[in-house]
Amino acid sequence: MAYKILVVDDSIFFRRRVKEILEQDPSLEVVGEARNGQEAVDMVMQLNPDVVTMDVEMPVMDGITAVKKIMARKPVPIIMFSSLTLEGAKATLDALDAGAMDFLPKKFEDIAANRQDAVALLQSRVKGLCRKQHGFRPAASRVAPPKAILFNKPVSRNLANRSSQSTSTASVSKPVYHSSSAGLPSGKKYRCLAIGTSTGGPVALQKVLTNIPQHFPYPIFIVQHMPGAFTRAFAERLNQVSKLTVKEARNGEAVEAGVAYLAPGGRQMTVQGDSQRATFRVYDTSDGADILYKPSVDITFESLAKVYQGDVLGIILTGMGADGKLGAEKLKKYGAKIWAQDELSSVVYGMPQAVMSSGIAEREFSIDSFENSILKEMV
């Protein structure tokens, strides 16, 4: 039986376009179309959809208000369509705070380099949320995004082969702990904290960072899959809700303890130099380059392995695909600790599953347990 989708947008043209794309996949059926937020709230109650696609700006009731009402009355996974502007970014972050699970650019040319890839991405994102709604999460390899995505670019064939081979050749231990609390600290020495995430990450990162103390003794490096227009607004949002200073990393900037640095969307963030005088290199990569994502958890984590070696606590949070697996493996080989978010609290258990199932991560936690667990382990 097909998953049921409700499409919400004030443009009949856009609704028809989304319906046409989704129903190219026989496992997806658009069971209703709403012209505004109020109709969306009513139709969720009537139709019981598995996933809702939601516009932000609409007459009668906007998308953010509709998300709040739906979450209060009958929670259902919602994916937002947003413009790639600062205002669109802020509105999308508000919608995620209200309970939406994911977002995509409203202009399909901003999703991928060609229509076929944009169609595949939209279908895969919607099906991923449908599976979560039904309590089913596929293996990481089955939820990897399609090719040529501007801010979720997939692994190249060479890197994909490396990733699959690494599971069998790496000398890593099997997962040891599946816990909701940190237990006893390991006593390990640290010089930085690194976090990688994708789908579901904006809300997860707020939960992790909100009460980390202002004078946290190490720098924090964050890679969140986002388009370039969004990360500045997201860094500002995290800075407002956190006791830490949170900022977008800038090329050439010196790394400071007690600051959380967010990788700029659509670009790559690496750290260079040595651990006492580390600086950022932030750069663009061409569409044809052998890269994973823009930004890429793997690329950032691998640079941290060169600078900080094993003195890193690496954390993989909710996200689609397997970005972070190669970088976490490199850190692990130097002696770093790798943790992952558990399946139950993940929006998409792709990235965490990739490091757990391969034995790279040794512990997993619910999202509500990370903050205390980090402080017990590192401070």
C-alpha positions in Angstrom: 0.0 0.0 0.0 1.3 3.4 -0.9 2.3 6.1 1.6 -0.2 8.9 1.8 1.0 12.5 1.2 -0.7 15.8 1.8 0.7 18.7 -0.4 0.2 22.2 1.0 0.8 25.3 -1.1 -1.2 28.3 -2.2 0.0 27.9 -5.8 -2.0 25.3 -7.8 0.9 25.1 -10.2 3.4 24.1 -7.5 0.9 21.6 -5.9 0.4 19.9 -9.2 4.2 19.9 -9.8 4.9 18.2 -6.4 2.0 15.8 -6.9 3.3 14.8 -10.4 6.8 14.2 -9.0 5.8 12.2 -6.0 3.4 10.0 -7.8 6.1 8.9 -10.3 7.1 6.7 -7.4 4.4 4.0 -7.0 5.0 3.9 -3.2 3.8 7.5 -2.9 0.2 8.7 -3.3 -1.0 12.4 -2.9 -4.3 12.0 -1.1 -5.0 15.7 -0.7 -4.0 19.2 -1.6 -4.4 22.2 0.7 -4.3 25.9 -0.4 -3.4 27.3 3.0 -2.4 26.4 6.6 -5.9 26.1 7.9 -6.9 23.7 5.2 -3.8 21.7 6.0 -4.7 21.4 9.6 -8.2 20.3 8.7 -7.0 17.8 6.1 -4.5 16.2 8.4 -7.3 15.4 10.8 -9.5 14.0 8.0 -7.0 12.2 5.8 -4.4 10.9 8.3 -1.4 11.4 5.9 2.0 9.8 6.5 3.9 13.0 5.5 2.9 16.6 4.7 4.8 18.9 2.4 4.3 22.5 3.5 4.9 25.9 2.1 6.0 28.7 4.5 4.1 31.8 3.2 0.4 31.3 2.5 -2.9 33.3 3.0 -5.3 32.6 5.8 -2.7 30.7 7.9 1.0 30.5 7.2 3.0 27.3 7.3 4.7 27.9 10.6 1.4 28.4 12.4 0.0 25.3 10.6 3.0 23.2 11.8 2.4 24.3 15.4 -1.3 23.4 15.2 -0.7 20.1 13.5 1.9 19.1 16.1 -0.4 20.0 18.9 -3.4 18.1 17.5 -2.1 15.2 15.4 1.7 15.1 15.0 2.9 13.9 11.5 6.2 14.3 9.7 6.4 17.6 7.8 8.9 18.7 5.2 9.0 22.4 4.5 9.6 24.1 1.1 11.6 27.3 1.5 13.2 30.0 -0.5 17.0 30.3 -0.3 17.1 33.7 1.3 18.0 34.9 4.7 14.3 35.5 5.4 13.4 32.1 4.1 16.2 30.5 6.2 14.8 32.1 9.4 11.3 31.1 8.6 12.4 27.5 7.9 14.3 27.4 11.2 11.2 28.6 13.0 9.2 25.8 11.3 11.8 23.2 12.4 11.6 24.6 16.0 7.8 24.2 15.7 8.1 20.5 14.8 8.8 20.2 11.1 11.4 17.4 10.4 13.1 18.5 7.2 13.2 21.1 4.5 14.1 21.6 0.8 14.5 24.6 -1.5 11.3 25.6 -3.2 13.1 26.2 -6.5 13.9 22.7 -7.9 16.9 24.1 -9.7 18.3 24.9 -6.2 17.9 21.3 -5.2 20.0 19.6 -7.8 21.8 20.2 -11.1 19.1 18.6 -13.2 15.5 17.7 -12.9 16.0 13.9 -12.6 18.2 14.3 -9.6 15.8 16.8 -8.0 12.9 14.4 -8.5 14.9 11.6 -6.9 15.9 13.7 -3.9 12.3 14.9 -3.2 11.0 11.3 -3.4 13.8 9.9 -1.2 13.3 12.6 1.5 9.5 12.1 1.6 9.9 8.3 1.7 12.5 8.6 4.5 10.0 10.5 6.7 7.2 8.0 5.7 9.4 5.1 6.9 10.0 6.9 10.2 6.3 7.5 10.7 5.8 3.7 10.2 8.6 2.8 12.6 10.8 1.5 9.8 14.3 2.7 9.0 16.3 1.2 6.1 20.0 0.6 6.2 22.2 3.6 5.6 23.2 2.4 2.2 19.5 2.4 1.1 18.8 6.0 2.2 21.8 7.6 0.5 20.7 10.6 -1.5 20.8 10.8 -5.3 23.5 12.4 -7.4 24.4 16.0 -7.9 22.7 17.6 -4.9 24.0 21.0 -4.3 24.1 20.9 -0.5 23.9 17.1 0.0 26.3 15.9 -2.7 26.8 12.1 -2.8 30.0 10.2 -2.5 31.9 9.6 -5.7 32.4 6.0 -6.9 36.0 5.9 -5.7 35.0 7.2 -2.3 32.0 4.9 -2.1 34.3 2.0 -2.8 36.6 3.2 0.0 33.7 3.5 2.3 32.4 -0.1 1.7 35.9 -1.5 1.9 36.7 0.4 5.1 34.1 -1.6 7.1 35.9 -4.8 6.5 39.5 -3.7 6.6 39.5 -1.1 9.5 40.8 -2.3 12.8 37.9 -0.9 14.8 36.1 -2.4 17.8 32.5 -3.4 17.8 29.9 -1.1 19.5 30.1 -1.6 23.3 27.5 0.6 24.9 23.9 1.4 24.0 23.0 3.8 26.7 20.9 6.9 27.6 23.5 8.2 30.1 27.3 8.7 30.0 28.3 6.5 32.9 31.8 6.9 34.1 34.1 9.2 32.1 37.0 7.5 30.3 39.6 9.9 31.6 40.8 10.4 28.0 42.6 13.7 27.1 40.7 15.9 24.6 41.5 19.0 22.5 38.2 19.4 20.5 34.6 18.3 20.0 33.4 17.6 16.5 29.7 17.0 15.5 28.3 16.0 12.1 24.6 15.8 11.2 22.0 16.2 8.4 18.3 15.6 8.4 16.9 16.5 11.8 20.2 18.2 12.8 19.0 21.8 13.4 16.7 20.7 16.3 19.2 18.0 17.5 22.1 20.5 17.7 20.0 23.0 19.7 19.3 20.2 22.2 23.0 19.3 22.4 24.5 22.8 22.6 22.0 24.8 24.7 23.5 24.3 28.1 27.1 23.6 27.2 28.9 26.2 29.5 30.2 29.5 28.1 33.8 28.6 29.1 33.9 25.1 27.6 37.6 24.4 27.4 37.7 23.2 23.8 36.7 24.4 20.3 33.6 22.7 18.8 33.4 22.0 15.1 29.9 21.5 13.6 29.0 20.2 10.1 25.3 20.5 9.3 24.2 19.7 5.7 22.6 23.0 4.7 22.5 25.4 1.7 24.7 28.4 1.9 21.9 30.9 2.5 20.9 29.0 5.7 24.0 28.6 7.8 24.5 32.2 8.8 20.9 32.3 10.1 21.4 29.0 11.8 24.6 30.1 13.5 22.8 33.2 14.8 20.0 31.0 16.1 22.4 28.7 17.9 24.3 31.6 19.3 21.0 33.0 20.7 19.9 29.8 22.5 23.4 28.7 23.6 25.7 29.9 26.3 28.5 29.4 23.9 29.6 31.7 21.2 28.5 30.1 17.9 29.5 31.5 14.6 30.1 30.5 11.0 33.7 29.6 10.3 35.7 32.0 8.2 38.7 31.3 6.0 41.9 32.0 7.8 40.3 32.5 11.2 42.2 31.3 14.2 40.5 28.5 16.2 39.6 29.4 19.8 38.5 27.3 22.7 35.0 27.8 23.9 33.7 28.7 20.5 31.4 26.6 18.3 32.2 26.9 14.6 29.5 26.0 12.0 30.7 25.0 8.5 29.4 27.4 5.9 26.7 25.8 3.7 27.6 25.0 0.1 31.4 25.0 1.0 34.0 22.9 2.7 35.5 23.6 6.1 38.8 22.2 7.1 41.2 22.9 10.0 45.0 23.3 9.3 48.2 24.0 11.2 48.7 22.4 14.6 46.5 22.1 17.7 48.0 25.1 19.4 47.7 27.4 16.3 45.0 25.9 14.2 43.2 28.0 11.5 40.3 27.4 9.2 40.4 26.8 5.5 37.0 27.4 4.0 36.8 26.8 0.3 34.5 26.1 -2.7 34.6 22.8 -4.6 33.5 22.4 -8.2 30.5 20.3 -9.0 32.8 17.7 -10.7 35.2 17.4 -7.8 35.6 14.1 -5.9 33.6 15.3 -2.8 30.9 13.9 -0.6 28.8 16.8 0.5 28.8 20.6 0.7 29.7 20.8 3.6 31.1 17.3 4.2 31.4 15.7 7.6 34.1 13.4 6.2 36.2 16.2 4.9 36.1 18.2 8.1 36.7 15.1 10.4 39.6 14.0 8.3 41.3 17.4 8.7 40.7 17.2 12.4 42.5 13.9 12.5 45.6 15.5 11.0 45.6 18.4 13.4 44.3 16.9 16.7 44.9 13.2 15.9 43.1 11.1 18.6 42.3 13.9 21.0 38.8 14.3 19.6 35.3 13.4 20.7 33.5 12.9 17.4 29.7 12.7 17.4 27.4 11.7 14.5 23.8 12.8 14.9 20.6 12.2 12.9 20.9 12.3 9.1 20.3 10.6 5.8 23.1 8.7 4.1 26.6 7.9 5.5 28.5 11.1 5.5 30.9 11.1 8.5 31.7 7.4 8.3 35.1 7.8 6.6 36.1 10.8 8.7 35.1 9.1 11.9 37.0 6.0 10.9 40.1 8.1 10.3 39.7 9.7 13.8 39.1 6.3 15.4 42.4 5.0 13.9 44.2 7.8 15.8 42.5 6.9 19.0 39.5 9.3 19.0 36.2 8.5 20.7 33.2 8.3 18.4 29.6 8.5 19.6 26.3 8.3 17.7 22.7 9.2 18.2 20.4 6.3 18.9 17.8 5.1 16.4 14.8 6.0 18.5 15.6 9.7 18.8 17.0 10.1 15.2 14.8 11.7 12.5 16.7 9.5 10.0 19.0 6.8 11.3 21.3 6.8 8.3 24.5 8.6 9.4 24.5 7.2 13.0 23.7 3.7 11.8 26.7 3.9 9.3 29.2 4.4 12.2 27.4 2.1 14.6 26.9 -0.9 12.3 30.6 -0.7 11.2 31.9 -0.7 14.7 33.4 2.8 14.4 31.2 4.3 17.1 31.5 2.7 20.5 28.5 4.3 22.3 25.1 5.7 21.3 22.8 8.0 23.2 19.4 9.5 22.9 19.5 13.1 21.8 18.4 14.3 25.3 21.4 12.6 26.9 24.2 14.0 24.8 24.7 17.3 26.6 25.4 15.7 30.1 27.3 12.9 28.5 29.7 15.3 26.7 30.3 17.3 29.9 30.9 14.2 32.0 33.4 12.9 29.4 35.2 16.1 28.5 35.1 18.6 31.4 
